[in-house]
Amino acid sequence: MTTEPLTSPAATAFADDFATATREDWLKAAEAALKGRPLEPVIRRRTMDGVTVNALLERVTPRVVAGRPAGGRWTAMTVIDIADPEAANAQALEDLNNGASGLSLKLAGPGETHGLVADTLDRLDRALDGVLLDLAPLHLELPAFHGRATAALVTALVERRKLDPASVFVLFGADLLRDLARTGALPRSWEAMCARLAGAIAGMRRRGFTSPVLSVDARQHHGAGATDAQELGAALGSATQQVRGLVAAGLPLETAADAVSFAFACDAEQFTTIAKLRAARLLWAAWRREAGLPEAPVHIHAETSRRMLTRRDAHTNMVRSTIAAFAAGVGGADSIVVLPFTDALGGINADARRIARNAQAIILEETNAHRVADPAAGAGAIEAYTDDLAEAGWAAFREVEAEGGFLAALANGSWQDRLMESRAAREAAVAKRSVPIVGVSEFPQADEAPIALDPRPAVEASPSRRPLAGPVGEDEAGYDALVAAALDGASLADLAAATATAPTLTVRPCDTERLAAGFERLRAENEAATPRPGVFLALLGPIARHSARAGFIRNLTVAGGLKPVDGPILGSADDVAEAFAQSGLKLAVLCGSDDGYAEEGAALAKALAARGAAVWLAGRPKEGREALEAAGVARFVAAGDDMLTTLKEASAASAGGAR
């Protein structure tokens, strides 16, 4: 095989043709590829935020996104959530030796059994034994409102190991408003909580730590149903509220702002994730300008979305998460966590951990996306989407500010109302399958083998070990006292007990929900029922005439946990009705072509109804509907319907299974 040299006349002509292609040329090529399908819905859509996404825009002049690292590897983190410190340490070392470059520690709180139990300095030290903290960055997933106490434990560990705090990078994970949205209650007054956090930041800066302490976390709002602009607005509003609180507690504005990092969920909407992370940097840069602060990089941590994960056909989560991780890397995330594909099942196994770790290694080493300063720069569609999403995010932020800030919006419930409205709209789209979920609402597996998960042995939390002499203050001296107590062996329970609580504010929590949960709950209920409800498929005509709609109904019934039972092919109305009676089912769905319905549908519906069937029909025929209804067809099922409601009604119609 020979290859034309790049300088050959043929190669030059090809390059010239490509360079001179116009928008009209691209449109013609796209229309030809669609073979008669309309082009506009393919290249243009409108998001829930009202942003118009146009996939076919001319190249624009690339620009520098402020605060974005140029051509550097992101930190590929893995989740460490094994309760036992020694077992967690073995997992951490395995991950770091096999491609991970950082660790995300999911820490269990007092009395919790899910997560790493590292509630004393000794346990934390054992969990991180052999981990070079000056080489492997950490991200902390904290128990609610334990930011200061956990930071004291980590500070004590750095001091025990005699490390330079400036050489250690830890995303400490403190976020007061995320914890309030998660739990619904503030342990002390807002002013006291901000003073407590300000004291910790001051104490850590004095020791030489430069890592972000405040991790403004939009993942809680994403999981609760937020749109992309609402996520951005929440991040900006939360950062503003907390920075104001820190300044009021005595921190300089620049110190407070420099303590901020962000955490976002990234999902399989590839271009949306890229645009969202780029927009987040634009917004924070604009915020700093408005605050009179100089430009500074901000760390963005990304985690693959829990909202998009499924319990059913969980292996499809690998595809979703790989797309999401790639998009986060291209979008400029500084650190990324890929959740194991079994995360929605409530557990993890060794294969799931390995695959999650390898996904990032493959993306980094095979795509080389990190070697480009900004792979999306200059792409007209993404640049426009980035700008429009930033505008929508800024508008969402201003709405919150007009209400008195993010804390006020949580307190009066207006923020939760916005999330519930967005969540309802998204759930409606999922129910109608205009947002399909592969393996759940589309192409479900009928006989799915369960996935074996590793056991989660409980580890008892350390009780009171070294009770502090008395309550510690909210200031820097109080933080120093917590570090000293941690070095002396105090447990997390001791540190928490030393900071008295006096709840002053309760709000409606922002509860999270996965997109697939509605279908999965219904399927689990029906599959667990005895006898299991089913649906009889009354097949009209030869296979070529009924296969499309029969396949549609089979997939739908499996998605709802109903057992599909095929009737005879090319049988008479009496034969099909007799087969239905023998099946012991109560719901029959006619499956055929519109012509077949016109010819045989009414007779078959009447025969089935005479045998006691609730009769439905697949499709929405343009002619003969009245005759079909008169013959007993009670419902027409077609694409675009609310399929979750349809399945619930089918479950009710099928209730009792055998008659």
C-alpha positions in Angstrom: 0.0 0.0 0.0 1.4 3.4 -1.0 0.5 6.7 0.6 0.5 10.1 -1.3 3.1 12.5 0.2 1.5 15.4 2.0 3.0 17.8 -0.6 1.6 15.9 -3.6 -0.8 17.7 -5.9 -3.6 15.3 -4.9 -3.0 16.0 -1.2 -2.8 19.8 -1.8 -6.1 19.7 -3.8 -7.8 17.7 -1.0 -6.6 20.2 1.6 -7.7 23.1 -0.5 -11.2 21.6 -1.0 -11.5 21.0 2.7 -10.4 24.5 3.7 -12.8 26.2 1.3 -15.9 24.2 2.4 -18.7 26.6 3.3 -21.6 26.3 5.7 -23.9 25.5 2.8 -21.6 22.6 1.8 -21.8 21.2 5.3 -25.6 21.5 5.4 -25.9 19.7 2.1 -23.6 16.9 3.3 -25.6 16.6 6.5 -29.0 16.5 4.7 -27.7 13.8 2.3 -26.5 11.7 5.3 -30.0 12.0 6.9 -31.7 10.6 3.8 -34.8 12.7 4.0 -35.1 13.2 7.7 -35.4 16.8 8.8 -32.1 18.4 9.6 -33.1 21.2 12.0 -34.0 19.0 15.0 -30.6 17.2 14.6 -28.4 20.3 14.6 -30.4 22.6 16.9 -32.1 22.0 20.2 -33.3 24.0 23.1 -32.3 23.1 26.6 -34.3 23.2 29.8 -32.5 26.5 30.6 -33.8 28.0 27.4 -30.4 27.9 25.8 -30.4 27.2 22.0 -27.6 24.7 21.1 -26.6 24.9 17.5 -24.3 22.1 16.5 -23.2 23.6 13.2 -21.5 26.9 13.7 -18.4 28.4 12.0 -15.0 28.3 13.7 -14.2 31.3 15.9 -11.0 32.8 17.2 -9.8 30.8 20.2 -9.7 32.5 23.5 -8.0 31.8 26.8 -10.4 30.7 29.6 -9.1 32.4 32.8 -7.9 30.0 35.4 -7.8 27.0 33.2 -4.6 24.9 33.3 -2.9 24.8 29.9 -1.9 21.4 28.7 -1.5 19.7 32.1 -2.7 16.3 33.2 -5.7 16.3 35.5 -5.5 14.3 38.7 -7.2 10.9 38.1 -8.7 10.1 41.5 -10.3 6.9 42.8 -12.9 6.5 45.5 -11.7 5.0 48.8 -14.8 4.1 50.8 -13.8 0.8 52.5 -14.6 1.1 56.2 -11.5 -0.7 57.6 -8.4 1.5 57.4 -6.0 -1.4 56.6 -8.2 -2.7 53.8 -8.7 0.9 52.6 -5.0 1.4 52.6 -4.4 -1.8 50.5 -7.0 -0.5 47.9 -5.4 3.0 47.9 -1.9 1.6 47.2 -3.3 -0.7 44.5 -5.0 2.2 42.8 -2.0 4.5 43.0 0.3 1.7 41.7 -2.0 1.1 38.7 -2.8 4.4 37.2 -4.5 6.6 39.7 -2.7 9.8 40.7 -4.9 10.9 43.6 -7.5 9.6 46.2 -11.0 10.7 47.0 -11.6 9.6 50.6 -15.3 9.1 51.4 -15.2 9.5 55.2 -17.8 8.0 57.5 -19.2 10.2 60.2 -19.8 9.3 63.8 -22.1 6.3 63.9 -22.0 5.8 60.1 -20.9 2.5 58.6 -20.7 3.5 55.0 -17.3 5.0 54.2 -13.8 5.0 55.5 -13.7 5.0 59.3 -10.7 7.3 59.8 -12.0 9.1 62.9 -8.7 9.2 64.8 -5.2 10.3 63.7 -4.0 6.7 64.0 -6.7 5.3 61.8 -6.2 8.1 59.2 -2.5 7.4 59.3 -3.0 3.7 58.8 -5.4 4.3 55.9 -2.8 6.5 54.2 0.3 4.4 55.2 2.7 4.4 52.3 0.8 7.2 50.4 3.2 10.0 49.6 1.0 13.0 50.5 3.3 15.4 48.7 2.8 13.5 45.5 -0.8 12.1 45.7 -3.5 14.8 46.1 -6.5 14.1 48.3 -10.1 15.0 48.0 -12.2 14.6 51.1 -15.9 13.6 51.0 -16.9 14.8 54.5 -19.7 13.9 56.9 -22.0 16.9 57.2 -20.6 19.9 59.1 -17.4 18.0 60.0 -15.1 20.2 57.9 -13.2 21.9 60.7 -12.7 18.7 62.7 -11.7 16.6 59.7 -9.3 19.4 58.6 -7.8 19.3 62.1 -7.2 15.5 61.7 -5.5 16.0 58.3 -3.4 18.9 59.7 -2.3 16.7 62.6 -1.3 13.9 60.1 0.8 16.3 58.1 2.5 17.5 61.3 3.1 14.0 62.5 4.8 13.1 59.2 6.8 16.3 59.3 5.7 17.3 55.8 5.8 20.9 54.4 2.1 21.8 54.3 2.7 23.8 51.1 3.8 20.6 49.4 0.5 18.8 50.3 -2.6 19.3 48.1 -5.9 18.5 49.8 -9.3 19.5 48.7 -10.7 19.7 52.2 -14.3 19.6 51.1 -15.9 22.0 53.5 -19.2 23.5 52.3 -21.6 24.8 54.8 -24.5 25.4 52.4 -24.1 22.0 50.8 -24.4 20.4 54.2 -27.4 22.5 55.0 -29.1 21.5 51.7 -28.3 17.9 52.4 -29.4 17.7 56.1 -31.9 20.4 56.4 -30.5 21.9 59.6 -27.7 24.2 60.6 -25.9 23.1 63.8 -25.3 26.7 65.0 -26.0 30.2 63.8 -24.7 31.1 60.3 -22.3 33.6 61.8 -20.9 31.0 64.2 -20.5 28.4 61.5 -18.7 31.0 59.2 -16.5 32.0 62.2 -15.6 28.4 62.8 -14.6 27.9 59.1 -12.7 31.2 59.0 -10.7 30.2 62.1 -9.8 26.9 60.4 -8.7 28.7 57.2 -6.6 31.2 59.2 -4.9 28.4 61.2 -4.1 26.4 58.1 -2.8 29.4 56.2 -0.5 30.2 59.1 0.8 26.7 59.1 1.6 27.0 55.4 -1.3 25.1 53.7 -2.2 26.6 50.3 -4.9 24.0 49.4 -8.5 25.1 49.0 -10.5 24.6 52.2 -13.9 25.6 50.9 -15.2 23.2 48.2 -18.3 24.8 46.8 -20.2 21.7 45.8 -22.8 21.8 43.0 -23.3 18.0 43.0 -26.0 18.1 45.6 -28.1 20.4 43.5 -27.4 18.4 40.3 -28.6 15.3 42.1 -31.7 17.1 43.3 -32.7 18.0 39.7 -30.9 21.2 38.9 -30.4 22.3 35.3 -26.9 23.2 34.1 -27.5 26.9 34.6 -29.0 26.3 38.0 -25.9 24.3 39.0 -23.7 27.2 37.9 -26.0 29.7 39.7 -25.9 27.5 42.9 -22.1 27.3 42.8 -21.8 31.1 42.3 -24.5 31.9 44.9 -23.1 29.5 47.5 -19.5 30.8 47.0 -20.7 34.4 47.4 -22.7 33.7 50.5 -19.8 31.8 52.2 -17.1 34.2 51.2 -19.2 37.0 52.6 -19.6 35.0 55.8 -15.8 34.4 56.0 -15.1 38.1 55.5 -17.6 39.1 58.2 -15.7 36.7 60.5 -12.5 38.5 59.9 -10.8 37.0 56.9 -9.5 39.3 54.2 -11.6 39.1 51.0 -8.7 37.7 48.9 -7.9 35.1 51.4 -11.5 34.0 51.5 -11.9 33.9 47.7 -8.6 32.1 47.3 -9.8 29.4 49.7 -12.6 28.5 47.2 -12.7 25.5 44.9 -15.6 24.0 43.0 -17.0 20.5 42.6 -19.4 19.7 39.7 -21.1 16.6 38.4 -20.3 15.6 34.9 -22.7 13.5 32.9 -22.9 11.8 29.5 -24.2 14.9 27.8 -20.7 15.4 26.5 -20.8 18.9 25.0 -23.0 20.2 27.9 -20.4 19.0 30.4 -17.5 20.6 28.4 -19.4 23.9 28.2 -20.5 23.8 31.8 -17.0 23.5 33.2 -15.7 26.2 30.8 -18.6 28.5 31.8 -17.8 27.9 35.5 -14.3 29.3 35.0 -15.6 32.3 33.1 -18.2 33.0 35.8 -15.6 32.8 38.6 -13.2 35.0 36.7 -16.1 37.6 36.3 -16.9 37.3 40.0 -13.4 38.1 41.0 -13.3 41.1 38.6 -16.5 42.4 40.1 -15.0 41.9 43.6 -11.9 43.9 42.6 -9.6 40.8 42.9 -6.9 39.8 40.5 -7.2 36.8 38.2 -6.3 33.6 39.9 -6.6 29.9 39.0 -9.5 28.0 40.7 -9.5 24.3 41.2 -12.5 22.5 39.6 -13.2 18.9 40.8 -15.5 16.8 38.7 -17.2 13.6 39.5 -19.3 11.4 37.2 -22.9 12.0 37.9 -24.8 9.7 40.3 -28.0 11.1 38.8 -27.3 9.4 35.5 -26.3 5.9 36.9 -28.6 2.9 36.7 -29.2 -0.1 38.9 -30.5 -2.1 36.0 -28.1 -3.1 33.2 -25.4 -1.4 35.4 -22.7 -2.2 32.9 -24.1 0.5 30.6 -22.8 2.9 33.3 -19.3 2.3 32.0 -20.2 4.0 28.8 -21.9 6.9 30.5 -19.0 7.4 32.9 -16.4 7.2 30.2 -18.1 9.9 28.1 -18.6 12.0 31.2 -14.9 11.7 32.3 -13.7 12.6 28.8 -15.9 15.6 28.7 -14.8 16.7 32.1 -11.1 16.4 31.0 -11.8 18.4 27.8 -13.8 20.9 29.8 -10.8 21.6 32.0 -11.4 19.8 35.2 -8.3 19.7 37.5 -9.3 16.5 39.2 -11.8 13.8 38.2 -13.4 10.9 40.0 -15.1 8.2 37.9 -17.7 6.4 40.1 -17.6 2.6 39.8 -20.3 1.3 37.5 -22.0 -0.5 40.5 -22.3 2.7 42.6 -26.1 2.9 42.2 -26.4 -0.7 43.5 -25.1 0.6 46.9 -21.8 -1.3 46.7 -18.6 -1.9 44.7 -16.5 -4.9 43.7 -13.0 -5.2 42.6 -13.8 -5.2 38.9 -15.9 -2.0 39.2 -13.0 -0.3 41.0 -10.5 -1.4 38.4 -12.6 -0.4 35.4 -13.3 3.0 36.9 -9.6 3.5 37.5 -8.7 2.3 34.0 -11.2 4.5 32.3 -9.3 7.6 33.2 -5.9 6.0 32.4 -7.2 5.1 28.9 -8.6 8.6 28.4 -5.4 10.3 29.4 -3.0 8.0 27.6 -5.0 7.2 24.4 -6.7 10.5 23.7 -3.9 12.8 24.9 -6.7 15.4 25.5 -4.7 16.8 28.4 -1.8 17.8 26.2 -3.9 20.5 24.5 -4.4 23.8 26.3 -8.2 23.8 25.6 -9.4 21.2 23.0 -12.7 23.0 22.6 -11.2 26.5 22.0 -12.4 27.9 18.7 -15.1 25.4 18.1 -18.0 27.7 17.2 -20.7 25.5 18.7 -19.0 24.9 22.0 -17.8 28.5 22.4 -21.4 29.7 21.8 -22.8 27.1 24.2 -20.2 28.1 26.8 -21.1 31.8 26.5 -24.9 31.2 26.6 -24.6 28.8 29.5 -22.5 31.3 31.4 -25.2 34.0 30.8 -27.9 31.7 32.0 -25.8 30.7 35.1 -25.2 34.4 35.9 -28.9 35.1 35.5 -29.7 32.2 38.0 -27.1 33.6 40.4 -28.7 37.1 40.1 -32.2 35.7 40.9 -30.8 34.2 44.1 -29.0 37.4 45.0 -32.2 39.4 44.5 -33.8 37.2 47.2 -31.1 38.1 49.7 -28.6 35.4 48.8 -28.4 31.7 48.7 -29.0 31.1 52.4 -32.2 33.1 52.2 -33.3 31.1 49.1 -32.8 27.9 50.9 -34.5 29.2 54.1 -37.6 30.4 52.3 -37.8 27.3 50.0 -37.7 29.1 46.7 -34.5 27.4 45.7 -35.9 24.0 46.4 -39.1 24.9 44.5 -36.9 25.7 41.4 -35.1 22.4 41.7 -38.4 20.5 42.0 -39.8 22.2 39.0 -36.7 21.3 36.9 -36.7 17.8 38.3 -40.4 17.3 37.4 -39.7 18.5 33.8 -36.8 16.1 33.5 -38.7 13.2 35.0 -41.5 13.9 32.5 -39.0 13.7 29.6 -37.6 10.4 31.0 -41.1 9.1 31.4 -41.9 9.9 27.8 -38.6 8.5 26.8 -37.6 11.6 24.9 -34.7 11.3 27.3 -34.1 7.5 26.9 -32.1 5.5 29.5 -30.5 2.6 27.8 -31.0 -0.6 29.8 -33.9 0.8 31.8 -36.5 2.6 29.7 -35.0 1.5 26.4 -33.6 -1.9 25.5 -34.0 -3.5 29.0 -32.6 -6.9 29.6 -35.4 -9.4 30.5 -33.3 -11.9 32.5 -30.6 -9.8 34.1 -27.9 -11.6 36.1 -27.2 -10.0 39.5 -23.8 -8.4 40.0 -21.8 -9.7 43.0 -20.7 -6.9 45.3 -18.0 -6.9 47.9 -19.3 -7.2 51.5 -19.2 -4.0 53.6 -18.0 -5.1 57.0 -18.8 -2.6 59.6 -16.0 -1.0 61.6 -17.0 0.4 65.0 -16.4 4.2 65.2 -14.0 5.2 67.9 -15.8 6.3 71.1 -14.7 9.2 73.2 -11.0 8.7 73.5 -9.5 12.0 74.7 -12.3 14.3 75.7 -11.3 17.9 75.5 -11.3 19.9 78.7 -14.1 22.2 77.6 -15.7 23.7 74.5 -13.3 25.2 72.0 -13.9 28.6 70.4 -14.8 29.3 66.8 -11.7 31.2 66.1 -8.2 30.3 65.0 -7.2 29.4 68.6 -10.1 27.0 68.7 -8.8 25.3 65.5 -5.3 25.0 67.0 -6.9 23.3 70.0 -8.6 20.8 67.8 -5.3 20.0 66.0 -3.5 19.6 69.4 -6.3 17.3 70.6 -6.1 15.2 67.4 -2.3 14.8 67.9 -3.1 13.7 71.4 -5.4 10.9 70.2 -8.8 12.5 70.3 -11.4 11.0 68.1 -13.7 12.7 65.6 -16.4 12.2 68.2 -14.3 14.1 70.7 -13.6 16.9 68.3 -17.3 17.2 67.4 -18.3 17.2 71.1 -16.0 20.1 71.8 -17.9 22.3 69.4 -21.3 22.7 70.9 -24.4 22.7 68.7 -27.4 24.9 69.0 -29.5 24.5 65.8 -30.9 27.8 64.7 -32.2 27.2 61.1 -34.0 24.4 59.4 -34.7 24.1 55.7 -36.3 21.7 53.4 -33.5 19.3 52.3 -32.6 19.1 48.6 -33.1 15.3 48.3 -31.4 13.6 45.4 -32.9 11.1 42.9 -31.5 9.2 40.0 -33.1 9.6 36.6 -33.8 5.9 36.3 -35.3 5.5 39.8 -39.0 5.7 38.8 -38.7 2.9 36.2 -36.5 0.8 38.4 -38.8 1.0 41.4 -41.8 -0.1 39.4 -39.8 -2.9 37.8 -38.6 -4.2 41.1 -42.1 -4.2 42.6 -43.6 -6.1 39.7 -40.7 -8.6 39.5 -41.1 -9.3 43.3 -44.8 -9.8 43.1 -46.3 -13.3 43.4 -47.6 -14.2 40.9 -45.7 -11.8 38.7 -48.0 -9.6 36.5 -47.8 -10.0 32.8 -49.1 -8.8 29.5 -50.5 -10.9 26.7 -49.4 -9.8 23.2 -52.2 -10.4 20.7 -50.3 -10.6 17.4 -52.1 -9.6 14.2 -51.0 -10.9 10.9 -47.5 -12.2 9.8 -44.3 -11.3 11.6 -43.5 -8.6 9.1 -46.7 -6.7 10.0 -46.6 -7.1 13.8 -42.9 -7.3 14.7 -42.2 -3.6 15.1 -45.1 -2.9 17.5 -44.7 -6.2 19.3 -41.1 -5.4 19.9 -42.1 -1.9 21.2 -44.5 -3.5 23.7 -42.1 -6.2 24.8 -39.4 -3.7 25.6 -41.9 -1.5 27.4 -43.3 -4.3 29.5 -39.8 -5.5 30.5 -38.9 -2.0 31.5 -41.8 -2.1 33.9 -41.2 -5.5 35.3 -44.2 -7.0 33.5 -43.8 -10.4 31.8 -44.6 -10.3 28.1 -46.4 -13.5 26.8 -46.8 -13.8 23.0 -50.0 -15.1 21.5 -50.1 -17.4 18.5 -49.0 -16.0 15.1 -51.6 -16.1 12.3 -54.2 -17.5 14.6 -57.9 -16.7 14.3 -59.6 -14.3 16.8 -61.0 -17.3 18.6 -57.5 -19.0 18.7 -55.9 -15.9 20.1 -58.7 -15.4 22.7 -58.4 -19.0 23.8 -54.6 -18.6 24.2 -55.2 -15.5 26.3 -57.6 -17.4 28.5 -55.1 -20.2 29.0 -52.4 -17.6 29.9 -54.2 -16.6 33.0 -53.4 -12.9 32.4 -55.8 -10.0 32.5 -54.3 -7.4 30.1 -54.0 -8.0 26.3 -52.3 -5.6 23.9 -53.1 -5.8 20.2 -49.9 -5.6 18.1 -50.1 -5.1 14.4 -50.0 -2.7 11.5 -52.6 0.0 10.9 -54.0 -2.1 8.0 -54.2 -5.1 10.2 -56.1 -3.2 12.8 -58.6 -2.0 10.2 -59.0 -5.6 8.9 -58.9 -7.7 12.1 -58.5 -5.4 15.1 -62.2 -5.0 16.1 -63.0 -8.7 15.8 -59.9 -9.6 17.9 -60.6 -7.0 20.5 -64.2 -8.2 20.9 -63.1 -11.8 21.2 -60.5 -10.9 23.9 -63.0 -8.7 25.8 -65.5 -11.5 25.8 -62.8 -13.6 27.7 -62.5 -10.9 30.3 -59.4 -9.1 28.9 -58.6 -5.5 29.5 -57.7 -4.7 25.9 -55.1 -2.1 24.8 -53.6 -1.4 21.4 -50.1 -0.6 20.3 -50.1 2.5 18.1 -52.4 5.2 17.3 -54.2 4.3 14.0 -55.5 7.2 12.0 -58.6 5.4 10.9 -61.1 3.1 12.6 -60.4 4.3 16.1 -64.1 4.5 16.9 -64.8 0.9 15.8 -61.8 -0.4 17.9 -63.0 1.5 21.0 -66.5 0.1 20.4 -65.1 -3.4 20.2 -63.4 -3.0 23.6 -60.0 -1.2 23.1 -59.6 0.9 26.3 -56.2 2.5 25.6 -53.9 3.2 22.7 -50.1 3.0 23.5 -47.7 4.9 21.3 -44.3 6.6 21.3 -44.4 9.9 23.0 -46.8 8.8 25.7 -45.9 9.0 29.4 -44.6 5.5 29.5 -44.1 5.4 33.3 -47.7 6.2 33.8 -48.7 3.7 31.1 -46.7 1.0 32.9 -48.3 1.8 36.3 -51.7 1.6 34.7 -50.7 -1.7 33.0 -49.5 -3.0 36.4 -52.9 -2.1 37.9 -54.7 -3.7 35.0 -52.5 -6.8 35.4 -52.9 -7.0 39.2 -53.4 -10.4 40.5 -51.6 -12.2 37.6 -53.4 -15.5 37.3 -57.2 -15.4 37.5 
